[in-house]
Amino acid sequence: MSIKQVTVFGGSGFVGRAIVRALAYEGYQVRVACRRIALAEPLKTAGDVGQITLMRANLRMPASVANAVKGSDAVINAAGIPFQRGRQRYQAVHVEGARAVAEAARAAGARRLVHISGIGADSRGSKNAYIRSKVDAEDAVIAGFENATILRPSVVFGPDDVMFNRMARIAALPRFVAPFVPVVGNGHAKVQPVFAGDVGAAAVAVLARPDTAKSVFELGGPRVYTYREIAALTLRAIGRDRPIIGVPAGLMKIAGWFAEFLPVPPLTHDQVDLLTTDNVVRGGAKTLADLGIVPTAAESILPTYLDRFRVGGRYNNHAPA
């Protein structure tokens, strides 16, 4: 019996949107469950009329989660928060939310559950609160739905990403405002950025293959970079020249603590920790290749959305291609 309807939690988020589009392209009926319906409205145009429906659900309210999975053959949890604010805590959203999704999917008789985690979620000794919540979330998922599939992407890039857009935005500021592009520490920590479209394709691929149940896949792009190389790649993509200077992690962490008082902090102390730690696919892990997906290079995608940061803007014909 084939899977026809899929409920996606966190479908209004950056990764969630890519997953919803990939599902719609393959002909699935998609139910997008999220707290803020308005943020998901644009997704309706990703499919045929009536193919994508929206439903209000809050991972902190198990009853709404259970209602969102009713009638679905598969469930995908792509919900997550980059920082804590008010009642939106790592424990509540990442851990208890994942537990609620898993238990609701099992109770509703869903055949598949896919949980979007992150590389590093096997680091049980981590002191980073964000990473610890990802580890605990995976444990909660497996306990609640033993046939779950877990996808652990590295840093995800695409038109609405954080990493490349943030660096490009800094580099595009006037020199007297931003005379250099900062990296944390010496910038030698490694990262293997993966294209959002490839994460969406991976979610679709595991639903089509029953043999991927009870499996963990680590999703990374075709190349490993240092964060210093990421900064250089961004500068080349927008045709700008700025020195790349390392800022001590201790200073960046202090800045992150203060930034957390802002409504939307540009950086948190937890994120500073992550920027000093390698974020790459482990040797021997199942990867995109095991799903028949050829990873997309950042160099081929960045010009399609970072061009707005070029000197003179997107439509400057004299800017580098």
C-alpha positions as a printed NumPy array, in Angstrom:
array([[  0.   ,   0.   ,   0.   ],
       [  1.583,   3.268,  -1.142],
       [  1.869,   6.45 ,   0.878],
       [ -0.55 ,   9.134,  -0.306],
       [ -0.872,  11.748,   2.441],
       [  1.972,  13.188,   4.505],
       [  1.784,  15.555,   7.462],
       [  4.788,  17.88 ,   7.771],
       [  5.424,  19.635,  11.077],
       [  7.53 ,  22.773,  10.758],
       [  6.577,  23.037,   7.102],
       [  6.693,  26.84 ,   7.205],
       [ 10.396,  26.832,   8.14 ],
       [ 13.391,  26.962,   5.817],
       [ 13.976,  23.2  ,   5.641],
       [ 10.295,  22.384,   5.998],
       [  9.407,  24.439,   2.916],
       [ 11.934,  22.521,   0.83 ],
       [ 10.444,  19.234,   2.03 ],
       [  6.876,  20.334,   1.267],
       [  7.852,  21.391,  -2.259],
       [  9.628,  18.092,  -2.884],
       [  6.609,  16.108,  -1.653],
       [  4.19 ,  18.146,  -3.76 ],
       [  6.35 ,  17.683,  -6.859],
       [  6.141,  13.909,  -6.387],
       [  2.346,  14.049,  -6.147],
       [  1.771,  13.524,  -2.41 ],
       [ -1.143,  15.13 ,  -0.597],
       [  0.6  ,  17.34 ,   1.95 ],
       [ -0.756,  18.664,   5.222],
       [  1.428,  21.438,   6.622],
       [  1.104,  21.639,  10.41 ],
       [  2.538,  24.78 ,  12.01 ],
       [  1.881,  27.392,  14.688],
       [  1.573,  30.334,  12.324],
       [ -0.596,  29.515,   9.334],
       [  0.186,  32.826,   7.617],
       [  3.85 ,  31.876,   7.251],
       [  2.876,  28.756,   5.304],
       [  0.335,  30.397,   2.964],
       [  2.845,  30.826,   0.07 ],
       [  3.365,  27.046,   0.024],
       [ -0.097,  26.497,  -1.462],
       [  1.274,  27.461,  -4.877],
       [  3.872,  24.658,  -4.693],
       [  1.221,  22.1  ,  -5.671],
       [ -2.07 ,  21.705,  -7.508],
       [ -5.273,  23.202,  -6.134],
       [ -6.084,  21.425,  -2.877],
       [ -2.899,  19.352,  -2.87 ],
       [ -1.334,  21.306,   0.002],
       [ -3.504,  22.089,   3.023],
       [ -2.592,  24.037,   6.125],
       [ -3.433,  23.177,   9.709],
       [ -2.659,  24.994,  12.922],
       [ -0.693,  22.827,  15.359],
       [  1.596,  23.504,  18.274],
       [  4.153,  20.902,  19.361],
       [  3.635,  22.012,  22.958],
       [ -0.016,  20.946,  22.683],
       [ -0.227,  17.158,  22.08 ],
       [ -3.92 ,  17.285,  21.21 ],
       [ -3.237,  19.565,  18.237],
       [ -0.391,  17.268,  17.145],
       [ -2.657,  14.219,  17.268],
       [ -5.296,  16.041,  15.241],
       [ -2.74 ,  17.012,  12.589],
       [ -1.615,  13.433,  11.893],
       [ -5.072,  11.872,  11.611],
       [ -5.5  ,  10.165,   8.261],
       [ -1.874,  10.608,   7.179],
       [  0.158,   7.647,   5.973],
       [  3.462,   9.289,   6.912],
       [  4.665,  12.088,   9.156],
       [  7.739,  14.288,   8.824],
       [  8.961,  16.41 ,  11.737],
       [ 11.022,  19.344,  10.495],
       [ 10.157,  21.633,  13.406],
       [ 12.931,  23.364,  15.298],
       [ 14.005,  26.662,  16.827],
       [ 17.402,  28.388,  16.435],
       [ 17.165,  30.093,  19.831],
       [ 15.022,  29.989,  22.965],
       [ 12.395,  32.612,  23.698],
       [  9.47 ,  32.582,  26.105],
       [  7.716,  29.214,  26.057],
       [  9.612,  28.179,  22.951],
       [ 12.401,  26.24 ,  24.669],
       [ 14.674,  23.551,  23.268],
       [ 13.262,  21.012,  25.701],
       [  9.657,  21.877,  24.856],
       [ 10.015,  22.066,  21.062],
       [ 12.891,  19.76 ,  20.149],
       [ 12.455,  17.035,  22.767],
       [  8.865,  16.995,  24.033],
       [  7.617,  18.132,  20.628],
       [  9.415,  15.26 ,  18.9  ],
       [  8.027,  12.868,  21.494],
       [  4.484,  14.142,  20.874],
       [  4.872,  13.721,  17.101],
       [  6.241,  10.187,  17.424],
       [  3.546,   9.052,  19.817],
       [  0.782,  10.661,  17.756],
       [  2.095,   9.088,  14.536],
       [  2.149,   5.65 ,  16.166],
       [ -1.334,   6.074,  17.681],
       [ -2.746,   7.228,  14.325],
       [ -1.326,   4.197,  12.529],
       [  1.101,   6.123,  10.31 ],
       [  3.414,   3.776,   8.45 ],
       [  6.445,   6.041,   8.353],
       [  7.979,   8.793,  10.477],
       [ 10.909,  10.915,   9.306],
       [ 12.622,  13.137,  11.853],
       [ 14.881,  15.991,  10.749],
       [ 17.742,  16.263,  13.226],
       [ 21.276,  17.533,  12.585],
       [ 24.861,  16.385,  12.327],
       [ 26.289,  16.221,  15.826],
       [ 23.123,  14.789,  17.344],
       [ 25.136,  11.705,  18.297],
       [ 27.365,  13.832,  20.569],
       [ 25.998,  12.622,  23.882],
       [ 28.711,  14.31 ,  25.901],
       [ 28.07 ,  17.757,  24.431],
       [ 27.624,  20.644,  26.881],
       [ 25.842,  22.692,  24.221],
       [ 22.155,  23.02 ,  25.128],
       [ 21.064,  23.058,  21.492],
       [ 22.964,  19.87 ,  20.635],
       [ 21.824,  18.123,  23.809],
       [ 18.219,  18.808,  22.853],
       [ 18.826,  17.282,  19.418],
       [ 20.308,  14.157,  21.023],
       [ 17.373,  13.834,  23.412],
       [ 14.927,  14.436,  20.563],
       [ 16.295,  11.486,  18.603],
       [ 15.975,   9.274,  21.685],
       [ 12.376,  10.405,  22.135],
       [ 11.552,   9.684,  18.485],
       [ 13.007,   6.183,  18.563],
       [ 11.221,   5.416,  21.837],
       [  7.898,   6.574,  20.426],
       [  8.143,   5.178,  16.878],
       [ 10.665,   2.381,  16.495],
       [ 10.594,   2.37 ,  12.665],
       [ 11.49 ,   6.053,  12.407],
       [ 14.064,   7.335,   9.928],
       [ 16.356,  10.137,  11.084],
       [ 17.96 ,  12.631,   8.71 ],
       [ 20.89 ,  14.643,  10.043],
       [ 21.76 ,  17.487,   7.654],
       [ 24.856,  19.616,   8.012],
       [ 24.357,  23.395,   7.677],
       [ 21.621,  23.815,   5.063],
       [ 21.957,  26.427,   2.328],
       [ 19.481,  27.904,  -0.12 ],
       [ 17.786,  31.227,  -0.942],
       [ 16.558,  31.854,   2.623],
       [ 19.534,  30.406,   4.491],
       [ 21.242,  32.019,   7.446],
       [ 24.941,  31.324,   6.962],
       [ 25.623,  32.602,   3.438],
       [ 23.061,  35.42 ,   3.547],
       [ 24.444,  36.689,   6.85 ],
       [ 28.032,  36.776,   5.566],
       [ 26.979,  38.416,   2.304],
       [ 24.929,  41.012,   4.161],
       [ 27.937,  41.936,   6.333],
       [ 30.245,  42.143,   3.322],
       [ 27.791,  44.405,   1.496],
       [ 27.748,  46.991,   4.283],
       [ 29.811,  50.165,   3.832],
       [ 33.457,  49.645,   4.745],
       [ 33.285,  52.091,   7.638],
       [ 30.511,  49.962,   9.149],
       [ 31.959,  46.516,   8.381],
       [ 35.637,  46.756,   7.392],
       [ 36.032,  42.956,   7.485],
       [ 34.098,  39.698,   7.476],
       [ 34.392,  38.004,  10.889],
       [ 34.805,  34.294,  11.527],
       [ 34.764,  32.66 ,  14.946],
       [ 38.185,  31.785,  16.319],
       [ 40.66 ,  30.906,  13.591],
       [ 37.866,  29.895,  11.216],
       [ 39.372,  26.439,  10.716],
       [ 36.374,  24.432,  11.944],
       [ 34.931,  22.382,   9.084],
       [ 31.441,  22.379,   7.618],
       [ 29.808,  20.411,   4.786],
       [ 26.863,  22.573,   3.653],
       [ 23.967,  20.725,   2.039],
       [ 21.442,  22.215,  -0.389],
       [ 17.895,  22.551,   0.965],
       [ 16.552,  20.934,  -2.183],
       [ 18.691,  17.858,  -1.519],
       [ 17.287,  17.578,   2.019],
       [ 13.783,  17.697,   0.542],
       [ 14.735,  15.037,  -1.993],
       [ 16.141,  12.87 ,   0.807],
       [ 12.872,  13.049,   2.752],
       [ 10.951,  11.981,  -0.351],
       [ 13.442,   9.2  ,  -1.105],
       [ 13.158,   7.542,   2.31 ],
       [  9.352,   7.519,   2.105],
       [  9.6  ,   5.615,  -1.174],
       [ 11.93 ,   3.007,   0.315],
       [ 10.667,   0.854,   3.198],
       [ 14.22 ,  -0.42 ,   3.753],
       [ 15.232,   3.001,   5.099],
       [ 13.143,   2.548,   8.258],
       [ 15.163,   2.313,  11.47 ],
       [ 18.04 ,   4.127,   9.735],
       [ 20.041,   7.319,  10.23 ],
       [ 21.331,   9.302,   7.24 ],
       [ 23.854,  12.14 ,   7.499],
       [ 23.355,  14.688,   4.758],
       [ 26.258,  16.785,   3.519],
       [ 27.223,  18.494,   0.297],
       [ 29.956,  17.38 ,  -2.102],
       [ 32.7  ,  19.423,  -0.447],
       [ 34.008,  20.142,   3.047],
       [ 35.035,  23.75 ,   3.774],
       [ 36.498,  25.625,   6.683],
       [ 34.429,  28.597,   7.81 ],
       [ 37.206,  30.818,   6.511],
       [ 36.751,  29.207,   3.089],
       [ 32.998,  29.715,   3.376],
       [ 33.605,  33.429,   3.895],
       [ 35.935,  33.549,   0.881],
       [ 33.378,  31.687,  -1.248],
       [ 30.696,  34.188,  -0.263],
       [ 32.9  ,  37.134,  -1.173],
       [ 33.635,  35.635,  -4.597],
       [ 29.94 ,  35.026,  -5.214],
       [ 29.088,  38.694,  -4.629],
       [ 32.229,  40.158,  -6.176],
       [ 33.353,  42.015,  -3.083],
       [ 36.702,  42.352,  -1.384],
       [ 36.946,  42.303,   2.397],
       [ 39.589,  40.871,   4.697],
       [ 38.5  ,  37.796,   6.645],
       [ 39.477,  38.169,  10.289],
       [ 39.104,  35.712,  13.115],
       [ 37.455,  36.978,  16.297],
       [ 38.216,  35.092,  19.539],
       [ 35.419,  32.671,  20.391],
       [ 35.262,  34.066,  23.934],
       [ 34.452,  37.555,  22.67 ],
       [ 31.898,  36.201,  20.209],
       [ 30.237,  34.207,  22.981],
       [ 29.914,  37.337,  25.127],
       [ 28.389,  39.141,  22.136],
       [ 26.036,  36.187,  21.698],
       [ 24.876,  36.421,  25.315],
       [ 23.968,  40.101,  24.858],
       [ 22.413,  39.468,  21.431],
       [ 19.969,  37.027,  22.998],
       [ 18.149,  39.986,  24.563],
       [ 17.168,  41.131,  21.049],
       [ 13.817,  40.024,  19.576],
       [ 15.654,  38.027,  16.885],
       [ 19.29 ,  37.541,  17.927],
       [ 21.752,  37.469,  15.001],
       [ 23.948,  35.105,  17.007],
       [ 23.624,  33.174,  20.28 ],
       [ 26.27 ,  31.75 ,  22.587],
       [ 25.127,  28.224,  21.642],
       [ 25.672,  29.036,  17.97 ],
       [ 29.193,  30.294,  18.682],
       [ 30.014,  26.865,  20.101],
       [ 28.725,  25.221,  16.936],
       [ 30.897,  27.48 ,  14.778],
       [ 34.031,  26.183,  16.507],
       [ 33.091,  22.515,  16.022],
       [ 33.351,  20.44 ,  12.843],
       [ 29.968,  19.839,  11.193],
       [ 30.705,  17.125,   8.641],
       [ 29.407,  13.681,   7.705],
       [ 31.042,  10.898,   9.712],
       [ 33.009,   8.227,   7.932],
       [ 30.879,   5.137,   7.394],
       [ 27.568,   6.962,   7.825],
       [ 24.707,   6.473,   5.367],
       [ 24.546,   9.522,   3.113],
       [ 22.731,  11.109,   0.186],
       [ 24.548,   8.676,  -2.079],
       [ 22.784,   5.771,  -0.365],
       [ 19.498,   7.413,  -1.37 ],
       [ 20.605,   7.831,  -4.985],
       [ 21.015,  11.598,  -4.649],
       [ 24.001,  13.463,  -6.079],
       [ 24.667,  16.398,  -3.712],
       [ 24.495,  19.891,  -5.155],
       [ 27.594,  22.105,  -4.945],
       [ 27.242,  25.425,  -3.174],
       [ 29.163,  27.125,  -5.994],
       [ 26.37 ,  26.289,  -8.456],
       [ 23.557,  27.678,  -6.284],
       [ 24.991,  30.704,  -4.469],
       [ 24.98 ,  33.011,  -7.544],
       [ 21.225,  32.457,  -7.913],
       [ 20.391,  34.209,  -4.656],
       [ 23.45 ,  36.08 ,  -3.401],
       [ 23.598,  38.208,  -6.555],
       [ 21.453,  40.838,  -4.807],
       [ 24.494,  41.65 ,  -2.627],
       [ 26.744,  42.473,  -5.579],
       [ 28.008,  45.999,  -6.084],
       [ 25.167,  47.791,  -7.841],
       [ 22.672,  45.053,  -7.021],
       [ 21.243,  42.057,  -8.824],
       [ 20.777,  43.774, -12.176],
       [ 24.244,  45.261, -12.48 ],
       [ 25.425,  43.817, -15.799],
       [ 29.029,  44.645, -14.965],
       [ 29.06 ,  42.586, -11.785],
       [ 30.841,  39.215, -11.925],
       [ 28.704,  36.323, -13.159]])
